[in-house]
Amino acid sequence: MSETNSVPRRGRWHLALTLAALAAVLLTACAGTGPAARKDPDGGPRPADTARSADPGKPVSDQHIPRLSLGIAGQITLVNPAENMGAGGLYANQLGLEPLLRIDAQGKLQPWLATEWKRVGDKVYEYTLRQGVKFWDGTELTSQDVKYSWDRLRATGSRRSAYFAPVDTVEAADTYTVRVRLKQPDASWQYTPAMWYSVVFQKKFAEQTGTKFGQPGTLLVATGPWKFDSLNPATGMELSAHAGYWGGKPRVDRISVKSFADDNSMALALRAGEIDLAPTVGGPTGFDAAAGGGTVTTVGTCATSLLSLPLQQAPWNDVHVRRAVAHAIKREDIVAATQGRAGGPESTLMSPLLLRTLGSEKEVKAALEEVETYPYDLKAAKAELARSSVPGGFRFTFKTIAASAPIAQVIAAQLKQIGIDLEIKVLTETAWYAELGGQNKPLTYFETGPCVPDPSWAALFLSTDKTGAPVGLNFAGYTKPEMKKLLADGLLEQDPQERLAIYAKVLEHLGEDVPYVPLYAEGNTYASIDYDLVEFGSFWSNMPWVLNVIPK
């Protein structure tokens, strides 16, 4: 595969995250669409829905921008990609740190720092680096820098080590060739070199700075279009154009990243002209109102929010109860309750966007014909409950955090119509995470957050250990033996059509057993008065995304 070759429809990812990682995911989960989402005034495709057409490393727009001011909620405390830098740090880091590949709007791999890539056998991948790529200090990028970066990112103690779990070794085969050997065949691996957690930095500077690497006073050296000039965790970050950038000197001379305590203060700053663009917004409707209206743009993603049913507690161990709940959920009302955080109703745990990496729209539709999706139907819901162990209904506690309480209230009102009385208990975030990690999982709702373009991503919420017990993010406690083998087969199989059939079978089991009720497709939202972002989809932040900024 190269800059002129097409890329097979395969994806990556099957790694089990920790509850700490989930905390970061849920606190920074992708925002979504709503009544306040901006429409293109001409009625045509919005820039956010338009695919990036520029060559690798090139900006979409030729407009010169002396300074671009960005707003983020929260602080940037460091820029070391192996550490837990938070969402704000991630968005800033990607302006200077680059991956080997890029993921386009269709979930296909495209060249970036690497011009060619190929699978050599079932367990070996090779990447050919672009020659002439210069670090900010003028030295050239080589395979030794990639090997060092990836070895450091996958080392014990790194916050990114889980993403590299399939890797056995990373080798610098020659000056411009990187070879990765996996422990076993893993069809999901190939997307890792295109993700934010596999960025490359300079080996020499990292070794020289030791434990100070990535800290505010030290920063780092990388290859991206904007170099890191300064970082103050209390106020923000300053970046300037890398004149020797391999894609040509960027058209944006300077970037100021300003930190805000919350969405509201950031919205007011946008309204006052203090910032030009907020790349991610947590509450689009409220933000847009505070910013003056017509400022937010939302795109649906491959992430799916879930109502998690605790299968190991009565009466949730009764499948008829779970099916009754699934039929009683009116997704459109829940979408409205998100106040802009939803991209639209979703009825399967694996988004069709993920399955499209394995087949055409027609092929995906055919594969899902046997999957039960439980449309809203109160009559069917009552009939299922009548067949259950609690035909007269029951009471239960719904545990949630304050930010999710409005959605919990809508769910409770919907289930009350079939005789299920939910008491909503609002917990602190710390207490809620403790419940999720405890023995008795709660009835709850959560957003799954940033996804990757492969159906194996869904394994996070279905994982079991060697004994068959639920682990990781399997909050429903779903332990069907057939599922473990299907998920393993989905990674070992290399053929896209075979993988599509495997994941369709996974969805058939989920439709039959209903451990989770999918609610809506999560969305990404940015806000600006003067600018737009091209190709603002599920994977917008994995590359130097300011290259995709255009004037409105």
Steps between C-alpha positions, in 0.01 A plus 500: 500500500630845415396855423355380170357166609160429651483363853320174592198545722645381822510664839662495838445473874394254767672623811365499853518844661514564872228680694734798518505509123122478494486799730691703246280368221176580676606842621609599150253291301421627155230765487203465265235655285179680591271787406783749543733326254590733215371420152675599180323817382493375140343169597798305363750279681659669796881527503497273806340226289735554208801273449846651517631535142844653558819297460668360814652780707324774304234738640148488359493879473771734365376792710774654711410529871750697713364359827229245581367496857356170622298437814496179701321407822754393759874530539791372296744378763762331277564386142656158561279266291577207730334678790137578584484849350120539486286592201630856471855375487406248234354762266804725544750214471367393162600835351867415551516122536421285197411134436630292209159476333168682487144369519263660251127562534420148377732337752763418238871544554685775318872596493652755736849458645506161329451483123458123476387223733437130458427181690776244457341175614243475778708663774738747336434854373749727327487880464710706259569848635474815293854619428606855580266549797672741741459542872466853636878514554570414134612139544335226294239251619620138481369160596701521824276787614186299424634194678598707803161678510297181474720309746457784749125520442459123550733473799379394844370810678396681184136606487496380138647152556164321465466625142821319410412175678499296174862604423793264551779717359554828314805496272691765305562280195689776320511879503150541361333163577318411822402138559245395760465138609179404679464227762222341293292595195288807577296656221430803713864605543540684172314811619734557795761694294226749409376569851581778747668257738770396248652840419872543435751724678877545483707232671803724567306772685301248703818325615673828582213637712425178689225537760445865401387396150160647415483719810401870470855630523646238265230403251618272212622494140284356223425534127159669490400823324499700824777485756440534872636832626367518855255338740343651811253252657305788653443695180580296190755435229676687218602344168667636187529383140776251420673662202664171400179297510496221238161615372620860459489783751147512650270787405423561869800684650419467868252306713396601851322234704308651791367302796152557643330371811188392316296520180313813606811712554639370171177588318508854637862533386398392150220754499741775612752411230761381749525161328435398141406135537418242766588158352278309737188602691338295775152656503423636153157650564604698808830597345333630186253708698779659704712559190223685317353229277602332176844406627492121545544226243448134585583177320388154611772247580546124531463512880173373651353597838367207700245419769681232699281229655657312798444141387633346820227655714131409509279573316750609231613139465163442329532560125131590472555793738788620287303466177209687658733787589646505150153532343398772751788733413406784265838606370384825343400638841838403645677671212305817577595475868871503421475871408720454199726216615344242264561438133170314456325179615708180489369145542814283494801497730728491196433801283442428130786747446733242656364217288550709186875443541427137410247532220282725288178655629304231315716221644468635853122531467477139380723377783277665764167367372476246783590744778215596735502873573185555714318803360284702740184296560317527834268211417794270431676629813203417723466159338864417573466616860188284538712197403766585758551410866359843597186539286361768732812715477766577758709772661872552454768766548652678202844633592649786304706819520358852495585561134298194397204558732272659234536193279444271797175686571378447143583129518320471835190669362495267199537183708234614745249457217548122514512472880870534572556761770854634507642702788772728362801525727752767401854412608825690495722401211738325738220297657354415159832369367533295818159345433602415144812330629321314781358150518135601458481715189234775500215565263642804324554687175830611351656639185771276360708788369758509217492189284731355236401376153469130574214296649741335744473824699172364639688220677582753772145467632480122462834383644539200729806344664631143464235375743220669309443775758430855377797738508596849392212702358254209491265687732196289410675185619430322170674160499356294212772241416450526122582871511859453615580275203327727251694803620827307480416376150423856391861596572668188361306509173659719233232490227260800525195303383563225752547757772173669405321167539662447842398840633151463360479183710619696803217748445250217461595371845477849647160548339381174645639551851480882542778564755501861384239722337668724240360853518665743262803563283728740678624806318790740472426872528721800432407867532614805306365823357757542222639153424398147405675165527504266201454124557394540860399139560592221738875534443550874452752544783745226399689738268615867510138605469556876457611406147126441447388847616333715233328841519118499502 
